[in-house]
C-alpha cells in the first residue's frame, strides 16, 4: 500500500516535470473567448504549491480625439462711402448780419441753407423775438446795430426785417402817439433812418426786407404803409429794399398760406398763426435776399491777388514790367538767399469796364479818325439790314417779292 502511494506521487511528479504544470482543465478552466496559454517553463515545482495570478490582458486604449478649436469669425469691415463731397476748409471772410424780429430769425435760417455753396460766407443771426422800432425800452435797434457792426469787422452786408410788432403807441415824453398817426409816422421814420445810417457809417451794404402779408386784413393794410417807409428809408441811405409781398399772395392779391416753394412745388408757406413762415416759406423768402447778397459778393474785390515778380533786365538796372520772372529762376533766387522783393505784375491785366461808344446811325463829323469813320460806315450798312428785319418781324410788313423766289406768285410766270 505504501509502495502504491509512493508510485503515484512519483508518477504525478514526473507528469508535472513533463507537462510543466497541472493539466486539470477543471481546476483551471479557460474563460470563453480566451486562448489557453502554455505555462511558463522552469517554474513547474513552484506552481505545484503556489498559484501565480494570471496577468490581465491589456485593453487597447481608445484613440484620443482632439477637438478642433472654435474659430471666431470677425465681422467684415464695413467701408463707409460718403456720398457728400469733401469740401476743403475755407476761411470765412464775409459775415451776413441779420437783425430784426422772429421773421428775421427764420429768414436767417433760410439764408444758411441757400448759402451752403459759399464756404467763405457765414450768417450771423442776431434777431430778437418780439422786438421792433417802437419799444426802444425793450430793445433799441438803432443802438444795437451800431454795436454789432463795431464788434464784427467781417460784416459785408446787413439784413433787416422789422414791422409786425410795431403797431403800438410811441411815447414822446408824457405824450402817447397812436399808431400810424402823423407824429407817429415822423418818429418811426426817424428810427428807420437811424438804423440805416448805422450801416452807411460803416460802409456796409444794407438789405431791408419788407414785411409779408398777414392773415389779419387790418394788420396787412398797416404793413403796406410801413413797407413804404422801409423802402424810402433804406434807399435814401444807399441800401436795397426786397419786397416779399407778391410771393405770398394769390392772383387776387390776398393772403395765401399755400404756394410754390423754391423748387416750384406747391407747399405750405405760412404757419397757422397767419404771421410766421414754415421752413419752406422761410427758404423762399431767403431766396429773394440771397439774389441780392450774391450780387454784392460779385462786386466785392478779392483780397488775395496772384502776382509774379518781374526780373530786372540786367544786374543793377530797374525791373522791367514787361516779362514776369520764370518759376525756375524764382526758386533759384530763393534757395541762394537772394532777396526776391521785386516789383509785382498781375497775371491778368486790368480790363476796362466798357469800350468806346460808337454811333450806328447818323452823320459822321468831318475830321474824325479814319478807323472810326470806317467802322461807322460798316455799322451803317448793317443798320440797313436791321431796318429790313424790323420791318418784317416787328411791323409785320412782307418784303417785296423777287423774281424766281418762292414768294413770287405772279401769273403768268415771266420768261
KAHUKA-V238004 format. One record per backbone hydrogen bond with DSSP energy under -0.5 kcal/mol. NH is the residue of the N-H (numbers start at 1). CO is the residue of the C=O. E is the energy in kcal/mol with one decimal. If there is no record, write none. Layout:
nh: <NH;NH>
co: <CO;CO>
e: <E;E>
This chain:
nh: <5;6;7;8;9;10;11;12;13;14;15;16;17;18;19;20;25;28;29;31;34;43;47;48;49;49;50;52;66;72;73;79;80;81;82;83;87;88;93;93;94;95;96;97;97;98;98;99;99;101;105;106;107;108;109;110;111;112;113;114;115;116;118;119;121;122;124;124;125;126;126;128;131;136;138;139;141;144;145;146;147;148;149;150;151;152;153;155;156;157;158;159;160;161;162;166;168;170;171;172;173;174;175;177;177;181;185;186;187;188;189;190;191;192;193;194;195;196;197;198;199;200;201;202;203;204;205;205;207;208;208;209;209;210;210;215;217;220;221;222;223;224;225;226;227;228;229;230;231;232;233;234;235;236;237;238;239;240;242;243;244;247;248;249;250;253;256;259;261;264;267;267;269;269;270;271;274;278;282;283;284;285;286;287;288;289;290;291;292;293;294;295;296;297;298;299;300;305;308;310;311;311;313;317;320;321;325;330;331;332;333;334;335;336;337;338;342;345;347;349;358;368;373;374;375;376;377;378;379;380;381;382;383;384;385;386;387;388;389;390;391;392;393;394;394;395;396;397;398;405;408;409>
co: <1;2;3;4;5;6;7;8;9;10;11;12;13;14;15;16;23;24;26;29;31;40;43;44;45;46;46;50;64;70;71;77;78;79;80;81;85;86;91;120;120;154;122;95;157;96;124;97;159;161;101;102;103;104;105;106;107;108;109;110;111;113;115;117;118;94;96;122;123;98;124;100;128;134;135;135;139;140;141;142;143;144;145;146;147;148;151;152;95;95;205;97;207;99;209;163;166;177;169;175;171;172;172;170;175;178;181;182;183;184;185;186;187;188;189;190;191;192;193;194;195;196;197;198;200;199;156;203;158;206;240;160;207;208;242;274;215;216;217;218;219;220;221;222;223;224;225;226;227;228;229;230;231;232;233;235;234;206;208;241;242;244;245;246;254;250;248;267;265;261;259;265;257;267;257;276;271;269;278;279;280;281;282;283;284;285;286;287;288;289;290;291;292;293;294;295;296;303;345;343;309;323;318;314;311;319;309;326;327;328;329;330;331;332;333;333;340;308;306;347;356;365;369;370;371;372;373;374;375;376;377;378;379;380;381;382;383;384;385;386;387;388;389;389;390;390;392;391;396;402;405;407>
e: <-1.8;-2.6;-2.4;-1.9;-2.0;-2.4;-2.5;-2.3;-2.4;-2.9;-2.4;-2.1;-2.4;-2.1;-2.8;-2.5;-0.8;-1.8;-0.5;-0.6;-1.8;-0.6;-1.6;-1.1;-0.8;-0.8;-1.8;-0.7;-0.5;-0.6;-0.6;-0.6;-0.7;-0.6;-0.6;-0.5;-0.7;-0.6;-0.7;-1.4;-2.0;-2.4;-2.8;-0.7;-2.2;-0.6;-2.6;-0.5;-2.7;-1.7;-1.5;-1.9;-2.2;-2.1;-1.7;-1.8;-2.2;-1.8;-1.2;-2.2;-2.1;-1.0;-1.2;-0.8;-1.5;-2.3;-2.9;-0.6;-0.8;-2.7;-0.9;-3.2;-1.3;-1.7;-0.8;-2.1;-1.0;-2.5;-2.9;-1.2;-1.8;-2.5;-2.1;-1.8;-1.6;-1.1;-0.5;-0.7;-2.5;-1.1;-2.6;-3.2;-2.2;-1.7;-0.5;-2.1;-1.8;-1.8;-0.5;-3.2;-0.6;-0.6;-1.6;-2.9;-0.6;-1.8;-2.6;-1.5;-2.3;-2.5;-2.3;-1.8;-1.5;-1.8;-2.1;-1.6;-1.9;-2.4;-2.4;-1.1;-1.0;-2.2;-2.2;-0.7;-0.9;-2.6;-0.7;-0.5;-2.7;-0.5;-2.8;-2.8;-0.6;-0.5;-3.0;-1.8;-0.6;-2.3;-2.1;-2.0;-2.1;-1.5;-0.9;-1.7;-2.8;-1.4;-1.4;-2.5;-2.4;-2.0;-2.5;-2.4;-2.2;-1.8;-1.0;-1.3;-3.2;-2.6;-2.4;-0.6;-0.6;-1.0;-1.5;-0.6;-2.0;-1.7;-1.8;-2.2;-2.3;-1.5;-3.0;-0.5;-3.2;-0.6;-1.3;-2.2;-1.6;-2.1;-2.7;-2.0;-1.8;-2.2;-2.4;-1.1;-1.0;-1.1;-2.9;-1.6;-0.9;-2.2;-2.5;-1.4;-1.9;-2.3;-1.9;-1.0;-1.0;-0.6;-1.6;-2.5;-0.5;-0.6;-1.1;-1.9;-1.6;-0.5;-3.1;-2.0;-2.2;-2.3;-2.2;-1.8;-2.4;-2.4;-0.6;-1.5;-2.5;-2.1;-1.1;-0.6;-0.6;-1.0;-2.2;-2.4;-2.2;-2.1;-2.4;-2.1;-2.3;-2.3;-1.7;-1.7;-1.6;-1.3;-1.1;-2.2;-2.2;-2.0;-2.2;-2.3;-1.8;-1.6;-3.0;-0.6;-1.2;-1.7;-0.5;-2.3;-0.6;-2.2;-1.8;-1.0>
